[in-house]
Amino acid sequence: MFYLARTLGGQLGAGEDYQELRASVGLHLLDFDLFTATEGGRQQAVWRFEMRDKRQPAVSLGNILQMNLIELNKADRLGLSPGPLRAWITFFKHWQEELTMATVTHEPVKQAMNRIRELSADEEARRLAFVRERALHDEVSFLNEAKREGREEGRAEGRHEGMGGMLRKQIALKFGELPEWAEQHLALATDAQLDAWAVQILAANSLQEMFKH
């Protein structure tokens, strides 16, 4: 109420006409149930408060000052009628559930989901690029140590192990614990295969997809 009133009272400067005022409308999304007991036991999750006369609620001062509250948990439980509001509530409560979001057809919500996927993909690509760069530094250090010790055979083996170690780190970060069948693939792989998989993992959505290439 305090901040909503501020948005109304702060619109005019000295000497300005009241007619210049625009309605101040607050929209508050609550992640808890504010009203747990309502008159007559009616279940309600979307509320609109305006200035009205106590004895004659039909007499209002208009919507110049209006507060809207949406109890997200309750609205999700009650299941509002299909429409934009229900689509947005589904987004706020279930945006991480792909099967649920696939049923939403409201275009602005679909655009919001696409933006989230783009941001997530960008962040994942940056993280994997960092992991790859760090692993390459590790690989170079390993090779230099082998060279200093004069083990030419160890250099080739070290490079291979470095590539395999790098790829294991990438897999663990993106897909979790390495299954036994994937470990066998890595153990038998050539340098060329390891290098190809290190690139493919950036675009793959699963281990199976990565190892197909």
ROZA-425235 format. One line per field, with one value per atom (N, C-alpha, C): residue number from 0; residue in one letter; z, x, y; chain; atom name. Coordinates in pm, whole numbers, always signed. Layout:
BEGIN
resi = (NUM  ...);
resn = (A  ...);
up = (Z  ...);
east = (X  ...);
north = (Y  ...);
chain = (A  ...);
name = (CA  ...);
end
This chain:
BEGIN
resi = (0  0  0  1  1  1  2  2  2  3  3  3  4  4  4  5  5  5  6  6  6  7  7  7  8  8  8  9  9  9  10  10  10  11  11  11  12  12  12  13  13  13  14  14  14  15  15  15  16  16  16  17  17  17  18  18  18  19  19  19  20  20  20  21  21  21  22  22  22  23  23  23  24  24  24  25  25  25  26  26  26  27  27  27  28  28  28  29  29  29  30  30  30  31  31  31  32  32  32  33  33  33  34  34  34  35  35  35  36  36  36  37  37  37  38  38  38  39  39  39  40  40  40  41  41  41  42  42  42  43  43  43  44  44  44  45  45  45  46  46  46  47  47  47  48  48  48  49  49  49  50  50  50  51  51  51  52  52  52  53  53  53  54  54  54  55  55  55  56  56  56  57  57  57  58  58  58  59  59  59  60  60  60  61  61  61  62  62  62  63  63  63  64  64  64  65  65  65  66  66  66  67  67  67  68  68  68  69  69  69  70  70  70  71  71  71  72  72  72  73  73  73  74  74  74  75  75  75  76  76  76  77  77  77  78  78  78  79  79  79  80  80  80  81  81  81  82  82  82  83  83  83  84  84  84  85  85  85  86  86  86  87  87  87  88  88  88  89  89  89  90  90  90  91  91  91  92  92  92  93  93  93  94  94  94  95  95  95  96  96  96  97  97  97  98  98  98  99  99  99  100  100  100  101  101  101  102  102  102  103  103  103  104  104  104  105  105  105  106  106  106  107  107  107  108  108  108  109  109  109  110  110  110  111  111  111  112  112  112  113  113  113  114  114  114  115  115  115  116  116  116  117  117  117  118  118  118  119  119  119  120  120  120  121  121  121  122  122  122  123  123  123  124  124  124  125  125  125  126  126  126  127  127  127  128  128  128  129  129  129  130  130  130  131  131  131  132  132  132  133  133  133  134  134  134  135  135  135  136  136  136  137  137  137  138  138  138  139  139  139  140  140  140  141  141  141  142  142  142  143  143  143  144  144  144  145  145  145  146  146  146  147  147  147  148  148  148  149  149  149  150  150  150  151  151  151  152  152  152  153  153  153  154  154  154  155  155  155  156  156  156  157  157  157  158  158  158  159  159  159  160  160  160  161  161  161  162  162  162  163  163  163  164  164  164  165  165  165  166  166  166  167  167  167  168  168  168  169  169  169  170  170  170  171  171  171  172  172  172  173  173  173  174  174  174  175  175  175  176  176  176  177  177  177  178  178  178  179  179  179  180  180  180  181  181  181  182  182  182  183  183  183  184  184  184  185  185  185  186  186  186  187  187  187  188  188  188  189  189  189  190  190  190  191  191  191  192  192  192  193  193  193  194  194  194  195  195  195  196  196  196  197  197  197  198  198  198  199  199  199  200  200  200  201  201  201  202  202  202  203  203  203  204  204  204  205  205  205  206  206  206  207  207  207  208  208  208  209  209  209  210  210  210  211  211  211  212  212  212);
resn = (M  M  M  F  F  F  Y  Y  Y  L  L  L  A  A  A  R  R  R  T  T  T  L  L  L  G  G  G  G  G  G  Q  Q  Q  L  L  L  G  G  G  A  A  A  G  G  G  E  E  E  D  D  D  Y  Y  Y  Q  Q  Q  E  E  E  L  L  L  R  R  R  A  A  A  S  S  S  V  V  V  G  G  G  L  L  L  H  H  H  L  L  L  L  L  L  D  D  D  F  F  F  D  D  D  L  L  L  F  F  F  T  T  T  A  A  A  T  T  T  E  E  E  G  G  G  G  G  G  R  R  R  Q  Q  Q  Q  Q  Q  A  A  A  V  V  V  W  W  W  R  R  R  F  F  F  E  E  E  M  M  M  R  R  R  D  D  D  K  K  K  R  R  R  Q  Q  Q  P  P  P  A  A  A  V  V  V  S  S  S  L  L  L  G  G  G  N  N  N  I  I  I  L  L  L  Q  Q  Q  M  M  M  N  N  N  L  L  L  I  I  I  E  E  E  L  L  L  N  N  N  K  K  K  A  A  A  D  D  D  R  R  R  L  L  L  G  G  G  L  L  L  S  S  S  P  P  P  G  G  G  P  P  P  L  L  L  R  R  R  A  A  A  W  W  W  I  I  I  T  T  T  F  F  F  F  F  F  K  K  K  H  H  H  W  W  W  Q  Q  Q  E  E  E  E  E  E  L  L  L  T  T  T  M  M  M  A  A  A  T  T  T  V  V  V  T  T  T  H  H  H  E  E  E  P  P  P  V  V  V  K  K  K  Q  Q  Q  A  A  A  M  M  M  N  N  N  R  R  R  I  I  I  R  R  R  E  E  E  L  L  L  S  S  S  A  A  A  D  D  D  E  E  E  E  E  E  A  A  A  R  R  R  R  R  R  L  L  L  A  A  A  F  F  F  V  V  V  R  R  R  E  E  E  R  R  R  A  A  A  L  L  L  H  H  H  D  D  D  E  E  E  V  V  V  S  S  S  F  F  F  L  L  L  N  N  N  E  E  E  A  A  A  K  K  K  R  R  R  E  E  E  G  G  G  R  R  R  E  E  E  E  E  E  G  G  G  R  R  R  A  A  A  E  E  E  G  G  G  R  R  R  H  H  H  E  E  E  G  G  G  M  M  M  G  G  G  G  G  G  M  M  M  L  L  L  R  R  R  K  K  K  Q  Q  Q  I  I  I  A  A  A  L  L  L  K  K  K  F  F  F  G  G  G  E  E  E  L  L  L  P  P  P  E  E  E  W  W  W  A  A  A  E  E  E  Q  Q  Q  H  H  H  L  L  L  A  A  A  L  L  L  A  A  A  T  T  T  D  D  D  A  A  A  Q  Q  Q  L  L  L  D  D  D  A  A  A  W  W  W  A  A  A  V  V  V  Q  Q  Q  I  I  I  L  L  L  A  A  A  A  A  A  N  N  N  S  S  S  L  L  L  Q  Q  Q  E  E  E  M  M  M  F  F  F  K  K  K  H  H  H);
up = (+0  +0  +0  +77  +89  -47  -114  -242  -353  -346  -445  -434  -310  -289  -337  -322  -368  -519  -593  -740  -784  -702  -735  -693  -567  -514  -577  -635  -693  -838  -896  -1038  -1068  -977  -1006  -936  -1008  -948  -907  -846  -800  -917  -899  -999  -1112  -1111  -1220  -1192  -1300  -1292  -1248  -1162  -1119  -1237  -1343  -1459  -1526  -1493  -1550  -1482  -1371  -1298  -1381  -1374  -1434  -1321  -1352  -1250  -1202  -1074  -1016  -987  -1056  -1045  -998  -886  -833  -868  -914  -943  -860  -765  -671  -682  -714  -725  -595  -524  -391  -399  -339  -336  -209  -147  -26  -27  +56  +68  +170  +125  +216  +291  +221  +281  +295  +415  +438  +476  +528  +566  +505  +422  +356  +390  +375  +409  +324  +390  +321  +270  +303  +261  +113  +47  -97  -123  -214  -251  -360  -333  -425  -420  -536  -542  -609  -683  -753  -690  -641  -567  -629  -626  -671  -566  -514  -411  -467  -444  -484  -367  -381  -275  -298  -202  -211  -78  -85  +37  +114  +245  +326  +322  +330  +335  +196  +98  -39  -130  -132  -209  -358  -407  -549  -579  -476  -494  -474  -582  -583  -623  -583  -628  -757  -821  -947  -924  -1033  -1023  -1025  -985  -983  -890  -790  -697  -682  -739  -746  -713  -629  -593  -632  -711  -752  -686  -625  -561  -625  -656  -707  -618  -548  -465  -556  -598  -702  -662  -540  -497  -500  -447  -442  -583  -667  -804  -880  -856  -922  -876  -746  -691  -743  -749  -788  -937  -1017  -1162  -1221  -1256  -1312  -1452  -1500  -1635  -1737  -1849  -1950  -1995  -2016  -2059  -2027  -2061  -2039  -1893  -1798  -1657  -1613  -1652  -1615  -1679  -1802  -1870  -1796  -1750  -1678  -1541  -1474  -1345  -1365  -1469  -1501  -1525  -1595  -1621  -1491  -1402  -1278  -1187  -1191  -1101  -1163  -1296  -1358  -1474  -1478  -1595  -1613  -1508  -1520  -1565  -1580  -1617  -1765  -1851  -1995  -2042  -1984  -2027  -1997  -1880  -1844  -1933  -1956  -2036  -2183  -2227  -2367  -2397  -2294  -2315  -2321  -2288  -2287  -2428  -2474  -2611  -2615  -2501  -2498  -2549  -2658  -2727  -2639  -2560  -2474  -2376  -2323  -2232  -2308  -2428  -2509  -2541  -2567  -2592  -2467  -2351  -2227  -2205  -2234  -2219  -2317  -2439  -2537  -2492  -2432  -2383  -2270  -2181  -2071  -2127  -2229  -2289  -2354  -2419  -2482  -2378  -2269  -2163  -2100  -2079  -2019  -2112  -2243  -2338  -2345  -2343  -2347  -2225  -2109  -1986  -1987  -2037  -2044  -2139  -2253  -2350  -2291  -2219  -2157  -2052  -1975  -1869  -1929  -2034  -2096  -2166  -2223  -2285  -2181  -2064  -1956  -1911  -1897  -1855  -1957  -2085  -2191  -2188  -2171  -2166  -2048  -1933  -1814  -1834  -1897  -1921  -2018  -2118  -2212  -2142  -2047  -1969  -1892  -1833  -1761  -1854  -1975  -2071  -2110  -2136  -2173  -2061  -1939  -1826  -1816  -1839  -1833  -1941  -2063  -2173  -2150  -2098  -2072  -1966  -1867  -1765  -1824  -1913  -1978  -2065  -2131  -2217  -2135  -2023  -1938  -1888  -1871  -1825  -1939  -2064  -2179  -2220  -2191  -2226  -2347  -2467  -2588  -2594  -2550  -2549  -2451  -2340  -2240  -2290  -2385  -2440  -2511  -2597  -2669  -2574  -2479  -2381  -2295  -2260  -2177  -2249  -2377  -2453  -2458  -2482  -2488  -2353  -2245  -2112  -2080  -2125  -2101  -2172  -2298  -2373  -2307  -2265  -2198  -2067  -1990  -1863  -1883  -1986  -2017  -2050  -2134  -2176  -2059  -1969  -1851  -1764  -1751  -1672  -1737  -1870  -1941  -1925  -1938  -1925  -1785  -1683  -1545  -1517  -1572  -1548  -1621  -1740  -1820  -1794  -1782  -1773  -1639  -1553  -1425  -1429  -1338  -1322  -1451  -1482  -1605  -1591  -1676  -1668  -1719  -1683  -1718  -1869  -1944  -2088  -2154  -2100  -2155  -2122  -2003  -1965  -2059  -2099  -2191  -2327  -2373  -2499  -2493  -2381  -2367  -2359  -2288  -2271  -2403  -2497  -2625  -2738  -2709  -2814  -2861  -2986  -3041  -3011  -3039  -3019  -3102  -3227  -3316  -3262  -3207  -3150  -3028  -2941  -2822  -2861  -2961  -3004  -3064  -3141  -3201  -3093  -2994  -2886  -2802  -2784  -2705  -2770  -2901  -2973  -2971  -2994  -3004  -2873  -2760  -2631  -2611  -2678  -2662  -2716  -2818  -2878  -2840  -2787  -2758  -2638  -2642  -2531  -2444  -2484  -2407  -2442  -2357  -2384  -2511  -2527  -2644  -2772  -2772  -2890  -2915  -2808  -2824  -2886  -2839  -2884  -3023  -3078  -3214  -3318  -3278  -3374  -3360);
east = (+83  +0  +87  +195  +284  +346  +402  +468  +368  +251  +148  +103  +83  +44  +153  +278  +389  +384  +350  +347  +239  +134  +29  +72  +116  +150  +273  +360  +481  +470  +349  +334  +332  +279  +260  +363  +406  +489  +402  +465  +391  +321  +191  +116  +60  +80  +29  -115  -189  -332  -352  -449  -482  -524  -573  -617  -499  -378  -260  -229  -296  -270  -309  -227  -259  -285  -363  -396  -270  -262  -153  -206  -152  -200  -85  -105  -5  -41  +59  +39  +140  +92  +179  +159  +267  +264  +319  +236  +272  +304  +416  +450  +400  +299  +237  +89  +11  -132  -151  -193  -214  -346  -450  -583  -615  -607  -632  -776  -847  -988  -1068  -1165  -1245  -1392  -1469  -1611  -1687  -1765  -1845  -1765  -1636  -1553  -1518  -1543  -1516  -1365  -1324  -1183  -1154  -1057  -1024  -875  -813  -668  -630  -723  -696  -782  -717  -786  -759  -862  -848  -907  -825  -868  -868  -983  -996  -1060  -1066  -1128  -1278  -1354  -1500  -1561  -1686  -1757  -1788  -1773  -1793  -1937  -2034  -2174  -2232  -2181  -2230  -2110  -2066  -1947  -1957  -2081  -2095  -2047  -2038  -1993  -1842  -1770  -1624  -1562  -1440  -1364  -1287  -1320  -1255  -1130  -1066  -949  -818  -825  -704  -598  -644  -553  -602  -530  -579  -465  -496  -396  -449  -370  -405  -308  -364  -283  -316  -213  -233  -156  -229  -166  -131  -6  +32  +6  +41  +21  -127  -210  -353  -413  -371  -422  -387  -266  -224  -307  -337  -419  -562  -618  -758  -779  -678  -692  -788  -739  -825  -873  -971  -1022  -910  -913  -808  -803  -683  -664  -524  -492  -357  -311  -400  -360  -321  -401  -368  -236  -211  -86  +33  +22  +133  +155  +47  +61  +130  +94  +161  +310  +342  +482  +558  +502  +572  +589  +494  +499  +567  +565  +610  +707  +779  +862  +974  +1009  +1114  +1061  +929  +867  +828  +908  +890  +756  +715  +589  +471  +473  +365  +366  +484  +493  +460  +474  +444  +295  +210  +66  +22  +112  +77  +87  -20  -23  -19  -26  -25  +110  +109  +234  +334  +293  +392  +461  +389  +451  +550  +514  +606  +733  +718  +835  +923  +859  +936  +1013  +952  +1020  +1137  +1118  +1227  +1344  +1313  +1421  +1498  +1427  +1494  +1586  +1538  +1621  +1746  +1730  +1845  +1948  +1900  +1992  +2062  +1987  +2046  +2150  +2119  +2213  +2341  +2326  +2444  +2532  +2469  +2545  +2614  +2545  +2603  +2722  +2709  +2819  +2941  +2917  +3030  +3097  +3017  +3074  +3156  +3103  +3176  +3303  +3297  +3417  +3525  +3485  +3581  +3641  +3555  +3604  +3702  +3667  +3755  +3890  +3888  +4012  +4099  +4035  +4110  +4170  +4092  +4143  +4260  +4255  +4366  +4494  +4478  +4595  +4653  +4565  +4611  +4685  +4630  +4691  +4832  +4846  +4977  +5078  +5035  +5126  +5171  +5078  +5111  +5212  +5192  +5282  +5421  +5426  +5555  +5634  +5562  +5631  +5688  +5611  +5661  +5783  +5778  +5890  +6016  +5999  +6115  +6180  +6101  +6156  +6211  +6198  +6254  +6181  +6052  +5978  +5891  +5942  +5866  +5738  +5750  +5630  +5528  +5581  +5492  +5419  +5483  +5416  +5287  +5295  +5174  +5068  +5116  +5021  +4962  +5048  +5000  +4896  +4919  +4822  +4688  +4693  +4571  +4497  +4572  +4509  +4453  +4527  +4478  +4347  +4337  +4213  +4098  +4129  +4025  +3981  +4078  +4043  +3959  +3994  +3917  +3772  +3755  +3621  +3541  +3604  +3534  +3482  +3561  +3517  +3396  +3402  +3289  +3161  +3176  +3059  +3000  +3086  +3039  +2964  +3011  +2947  +2813  +2807  +2683  +2581  +2625  +2530  +2534  +2628  +2636  +2736  +2718  +2812  +2825  +2948  +2978  +2937  +2843  +2803  +2915  +2907  +3013  +3029  +2917  +2927  +2998  +2978  +3045  +3195  +3228  +3368  +3441  +3374  +3434  +3460  +3365  +3385  +3510  +3525  +3639  +3770  +3767  +3889  +3940  +3852  +3890  +3905  +3879  +3876  +4015  +4021  +4144  +4149  +4264  +4275  +4172  +4152  +4058  +3915  +3878  +3744  +3725  +3826  +3817  +3803  +3879  +3872  +3735  +3679  +3547  +3438  +3447  +3347  +3356  +3477  +3495  +3425  +3413  +3338  +3189  +3151  +3012  +2936  +3004  +2934  +2871  +2925  +2870  +2728  +2695  +2562  +2473  +2531  +2453  +2362  +2247  +2151  +2157  +2236  +2250  +2381  +2425  +2547  +2533  +2415  +2392  +2409  +2356  +2368  +2514  +2588  +2728  +2810  +2791  +2874  +2836  +2724  +2687  +2779  +2845  +2927  +3074);
north = (-120  +0  +125  +123  +237  +273  +174  +201  +230  +169  +198  +343  +389  +528  +624  +585  +668  +689  +583  +596  +692  +709  +806  +946  +958  +1090  +1152  +1070  +1124  +1165  +1160  +1189  +1339  +1421  +1563  +1650  +1752  +1855  +1973  +2072  +2190  +2258  +2290  +2364  +2282  +2150  +2066  +2024  +1999  +1968  +1823  +1801  +1665  +1577  +1642  +1565  +1492  +1533  +1468  +1334  +1308  +1183  +1062  +960  +830  +730  +631  +530  +460  +436  +358  +219  +122  -15  -104  -171  -263  -406  -482  -624  -702  -779  -848  -999  -1069  -1215  -1273  -1345  -1396  -1545  -1586  -1729  -1795  -1736  -1792  -1755  -1821  -1791  -1680  -1563  -1451  -1464  -1507  -1520  -1669  -1720  -1863  -1891  -1792  -1809  -1695  -1727  -1624  -1642  -1536  -1537  -1639  -1722  -1822  -1940  -1946  -2058  -2056  -1943  -1934  -1934  -2019  -2026  -1922  -1836  -1729  -1704  -1686  -1665  -1533  -1473  -1347  -1239  -1133  -1029  -892  -806  -668  -575  -487  -393  -252  -179  -41  +36  +165  +247  +252  +193  +187  +226  +267  +298  +170  +173  +53  +5  +99  +60  +33  +102  +83  +52  -72  -109  -77  -62  -29  +113  +197  +334  +337  +371  +363  +496  +518  +634  +605  +496  +459  +376  +347  +260  +338  +466  +548  +489  +414  +346  +203  +109  -29  -126  -222  -323  -461  -533  -669  -767  -870  -974  -1109  -1184  -1320  -1416  -1501  -1604  -1722  -1732  -1828  -1972  -2009  -2147  -2185  -2096  -2124  -2125  -2029  -2023  -2150  -2202  -2325  -2444  -2446  -2555  -2550  -2430  -2416  -2439  -2409  -2427  -2326  -2209  -2104  -2142  -2069  -2094  -2068  -2140  -2119  -1973  -1924  -1786  -1740  -1615  -1563  -1571  -1538  -1539  -1679  -1778  -1916  -1958  -1914  -1949  -1891  -1767  -1706  -1771  -1807  -1875  -2009  -2082  -2208  -2184  -2076  -2042  -2019  -1936  -1904  -2027  -2119  -2235  -2356  -2368  -2495  -2473  -2360  -2331  -2434  -2509  -2609  -2746  -2757  -2885  -2879  -2940  -2927  -2986  -3098  -3159  -3067  -3004  -2912  -2789  -2732  -2610  -2635  -2760  -2791  -2774  -2776  -2762  -2616  -2523  -2381  -2324  -2261  -2208  -2055  -1990  -1843  -1794  -1717  -1682  -1605  -1505  -1436  -1529  -1628  -1724  -1812  -1853  -1933  -1855  -1726  -1642  -1632  -1621  -1616  -1746  -1860  -1988  -1999  -1953  -1957  -1872  -1758  -1671  -1738  -1806  -1876  -1984  -2057  -2162  -2102  -1987  -1922  -1880  -1821  -1778  -1897  -2005  -2125  -2186  -2188  -2245  -2163  -2028  -1942  -1965  -1975  -1996  -2131  -2234  -2367  -2369  -2301  -2297  -2228  -2117  -2048  -2135  -2206  -2290  -2405  -2468  -2578  -2529  -2408  -2353  -2329  -2283  -2262  -2394  -2496  -2628  -2684  -2667  -2716  -2643  -2511  -2434  -2477  -2495  -2537  -2676  -2765  -2901  -2899  -2809  -2799  -2752  -2659  -2617  -2735  -2815  -2934  -3028  -3044  -3135  -3087  -2958  -2904  -2923  -2900  -2919  -3064  -3156  -3298  -3335  -3282  -3313  -3255  -3133  -3071  -3147  -3197  -3276  -3404  -3469  -3590  -3559  -3443  -3406  -3380  -3313  -3284  -3411  -3513  -3640  -3724  -3672  -3740  -3865  -3872  -3993  -3961  -3988  -3960  -4042  -4164  -4248  -4193  -4140  -4083  -3960  -3888  -3770  -3808  -3907  -3950  -4002  -4083  -4138  -4027  -3930  -3819  -3735  -3712  -3635  -3707  -3836  -3915  -3911  -3929  -3926  -3787  -3685  -3550  -3523  -3569  -3552  -3627  -3751  -3831  -3768  -3717  -3653  -3528  -3450  -3330  -3366  -3467  -3506  -3562  -3634  -3686  -3571  -3466  -3351  -3283  -3269  -3207  -3290  -3421  -3510  -3501  -3502  -3497  -3367  -3256  -3128  -3116  -3174  -3157  -3266  -3393  -3504  -3578  -3544  -3614  -3729  -3823  -3933  -4015  -4053  -4126  -4272  -4322  -4463  -4554  -4681  -4775  -4791  -4794  -4812  -4694  -4573  -4456  -4460  -4508  -4521  -4618  -4723  -4820  -4756  -4672  -4600  -4513  -4442  -4352  -4428  -4541  -4619  -4675  -4705  -4766  -4664  -4537  -4435  -4396  -4352  -4296  -4147  -4085  -3940  -3865  -3911  -3844  -3852  -3966  -3982  -3891  -3889  -3804  -3657  -3616  -3477  -3444  -3537  -3515  -3508  -3594  -3594  -3467  -3416  -3294  -3176  -3177  -3073  -3103  -3228  -3267  -3247  -3258  -3249  -3111  -3009  -2874  -2864  -2945  -2939  -3056  -3164  -3285  -3265  -3328  -3324  -3448  -3549  -3671  -3737  -3828  -3902  -3987  -4049  -4132  -4050  -3928  -3841  -3804  -3778  -3739  -3852  -3975  -4086  -4137  -4089  -4129  -4066  -3958  -3882  -3920);
chain = (A  A  A  A  A  A  A  A  A  A  A  A  A  A  A  A  A  A  A  A  A  A  A  A  A  A  A  A  A  A  A  A  A  A  A  A  A  A  A  A  A  A  A  A  A  A  A  A  A  A  A  A  A  A  A  A  A  A  A  A  A  A  A  A  A  A  A  A  A  A  A  A  A  A  A  A  A  A  A  A  A  A  A  A  A  A  A  A  A  A  A  A  A  A  A  A  A  A  A  A  A  A  A  A  A  A  A  A  A  A  A  A  A  A  A  A  A  A  A  A  A  A  A  A  A  A  A  A  A  A  A  A  A  A  A  A  A  A  A  A  A  A  A  A  A  A  A  A  A  A  A  A  A  A  A  A  A  A  A  A  A  A  A  A  A  A  A  A  A  A  A  A  A  A  A  A  A  A  A  A  A  A  A  A  A  A  A  A  A  A  A  A  A  A  A  A  A  A  A  A  A  A  A  A  A  A  A  A  A  A  A  A  A  A  A  A  A  A  A  A  A  A  A  A  A  A  A  A  A  A  A  A  A  A  A  A  A  A  A  A  A  A  A  A  A  A  A  A  A  A  A  A  A  A  A  A  A  A  A  A  A  A  A  A  A  A  A  A  A  A  A  A  A  A  A  A  A  A  A  A  A  A  A  A  A  A  A  A  A  A  A  A  A  A  A  A  A  A  A  A  A  A  A  A  A  A  A  A  A  A  A  A  A  A  A  A  A  A  A  A  A  A  A  A  A  A  A  A  A  A  A  A  A  A  A  A  A  A  A  A  A  A  A  A  A  A  A  A  A  A  A  A  A  A  A  A  A  A  A  A  A  A  A  A  A  A  A  A  A  A  A  A  A  A  A  A  A  A  A  A  A  A  A  A  A  A  A  A  A  A  A  A  A  A  A  A  A  A  A  A  A  A  A  A  A  A  A  A  A  A  A  A  A  A  A  A  A  A  A  A  A  A  A  A  A  A  A  A  A  A  A  A  A  A  A  A  A  A  A  A  A  A  A  A  A  A  A  A  A  A  A  A  A  A  A  A  A  A  A  A  A  A  A  A  A  A  A  A  A  A  A  A  A  A  A  A  A  A  A  A  A  A  A  A  A  A  A  A  A  A  A  A  A  A  A  A  A  A  A  A  A  A  A  A  A  A  A  A  A  A  A  A  A  A  A  A  A  A  A  A  A  A  A  A  A  A  A  A  A  A  A  A  A  A  A  A  A  A  A  A  A  A  A  A  A  A  A  A  A  A  A  A  A  A  A  A  A  A  A  A  A  A  A  A  A  A  A  A  A  A  A  A  A  A  A  A  A  A  A  A  A  A  A  A  A  A  A  A  A  A  A  A  A  A  A  A  A  A  A  A  A  A  A  A  A  A  A  A  A  A  A  A  A  A  A  A  A  A  A  A  A  A  A  A  A  A  A  A  A  A  A  A  A  A  A  A  A  A  A);
name = (N  CA  C  N  CA  C  N  CA  C  N  CA  C  N  CA  C  N  CA  C  N  CA  C  N  CA  C  N  CA  C  N  CA  C  N  CA  C  N  CA  C  N  CA  C  N  CA  C  N  CA  C  N  CA  C  N  CA  C  N  CA  C  N  CA  C  N  CA  C  N  CA  C  N  CA  C  N  CA  C  N  CA  C  N  CA  C  N  CA  C  N  CA  C  N  CA  C  N  CA  C  N  CA  C  N  CA  C  N  CA  C  N  CA  C  N  CA  C  N  CA  C  N  CA  C  N  CA  C  N  CA  C  N  CA  C  N  CA  C  N  CA  C  N  CA  C  N  CA  C  N  CA  C  N  CA  C  N  CA  C  N  CA  C  N  CA  C  N  CA  C  N  CA  C  N  CA  C  N  CA  C  N  CA  C  N  CA  C  N  CA  C  N  CA  C  N  CA  C  N  CA  C  N  CA  C  N  CA  C  N  CA  C  N  CA  C  N  CA  C  N  CA  C  N  CA  C  N  CA  C  N  CA  C  N  CA  C  N  CA  C  N  CA  C  N  CA  C  N  CA  C  N  CA  C  N  CA  C  N  CA  C  N  CA  C  N  CA  C  N  CA  C  N  CA  C  N  CA  C  N  CA  C  N  CA  C  N  CA  C  N  CA  C  N  CA  C  N  CA  C  N  CA  C  N  CA  C  N  CA  C  N  CA  C  N  CA  C  N  CA  C  N  CA  C  N  CA  C  N  CA  C  N  CA  C  N  CA  C  N  CA  C  N  CA  C  N  CA  C  N  CA  C  N  CA  C  N  CA  C  N  CA  C  N  CA  C  N  CA  C  N  CA  C  N  CA  C  N  CA  C  N  CA  C  N  CA  C  N  CA  C  N  CA  C  N  CA  C  N  CA  C  N  CA  C  N  CA  C  N  CA  C  N  CA  C  N  CA  C  N  CA  C  N  CA  C  N  CA  C  N  CA  C  N  CA  C  N  CA  C  N  CA  C  N  CA  C  N  CA  C  N  CA  C  N  CA  C  N  CA  C  N  CA  C  N  CA  C  N  CA  C  N  CA  C  N  CA  C  N  CA  C  N  CA  C  N  CA  C  N  CA  C  N  CA  C  N  CA  C  N  CA  C  N  CA  C  N  CA  C  N  CA  C  N  CA  C  N  CA  C  N  CA  C  N  CA  C  N  CA  C  N  CA  C  N  CA  C  N  CA  C  N  CA  C  N  CA  C  N  CA  C  N  CA  C  N  CA  C  N  CA  C  N  CA  C  N  CA  C  N  CA  C  N  CA  C  N  CA  C  N  CA  C  N  CA  C  N  CA  C  N  CA  C  N  CA  C  N  CA  C  N  CA  C  N  CA  C  N  CA  C  N  CA  C  N  CA  C  N  CA  C  N  CA  C  N  CA  C  N  CA  C  N  CA  C  N  CA  C  N  CA  C  N  CA  C  N  CA  C  N  CA  C  N  CA  C  N  CA  C  N  CA  C  N  CA  C  N  CA  C  N  CA  C  N  CA  C  N  CA  C  N  CA  C  N  CA  C  N  CA  C  N  CA  C  N  CA  C  N  CA  C  N  CA  C  N  CA  C  N  CA  C  N  CA  C  N  CA  C  N  CA  C  N  CA  C  N  CA  C  N  CA  C  N  CA  C  N  CA  C  N  CA  C);
end
